[in-house]
Amino acid sequence: MASSQQPARPRRPEPVLITEAAPSLAEQHAARKRRYVITMAVRGVSLVLAAVFYQTLWLAIIFAVLGTVLPWVAVVMANDRPPKKKLDVNRYSPPRPDRILENPTSPGRVIEH
């Protein structure tokens, strides 16, 4: 006889977002920290590659410049908040030209029975 019990489904740790609300400040801060760490890791790799390719001067210079510029980029990205969403405000817009009646003051054609 088959068992009527079904295996337990794993529950999601967080609820599904069904609104257009902005992420919480804690989530935004965590995302900025993650971007900063990734950017600084790329900087570290580029400095190591600059040391590895010291005999190929043009390649070492590219990696060194990248390693020099990335801290500034990382700080700017870490301090930047996500852009605010553009609100779709319900405003009056005049009717399109193809929707305007032609000369509404004249009676036009009248059909009588």
JOCORRA-V235152 format. One record per pair of residues at least 6 apart in sequence whose C-alpha atoms are under 8 Angstrom apart, sorted by the first residue. I is the first residue (numbers start at 0). J is the second residue. D is the distance in whole Angstrom. If there is no record, write none. Layout:
I | J | D
I | J | D
//
This chain:
27 | 80 | 7
27 | 81 | 8
31 | 76 | 7
31 | 77 | 5
31 | 78 | 7
31 | 79 | 8
32 | 77 | 6
34 | 73 | 7
34 | 76 | 7
34 | 77 | 7
35 | 73 | 5
35 | 74 | 7
35 | 76 | 7
35 | 77 | 6
38 | 69 | 7
38 | 70 | 8
38 | 72 | 8
38 | 73 | 6
39 | 69 | 7
39 | 70 | 7
39 | 73 | 7
41 | 66 | 8
42 | 65 | 7
42 | 66 | 5
42 | 67 | 8
42 | 69 | 6
42 | 70 | 7
43 | 66 | 7
45 | 62 | 5
45 | 63 | 7
45 | 65 | 7
45 | 66 | 6
46 | 62 | 6
46 | 63 | 6
46 | 65 | 8
46 | 66 | 5
48 | 59 | 7
48 | 62 | 6
49 | 58 | 7
49 | 59 | 4
49 | 60 | 7
49 | 61 | 8
49 | 62 | 5
49 | 63 | 6
50 | 59 | 7
51 | 59 | 8
52 | 58 | 7
52 | 59 | 5
53 | 59 | 5
//
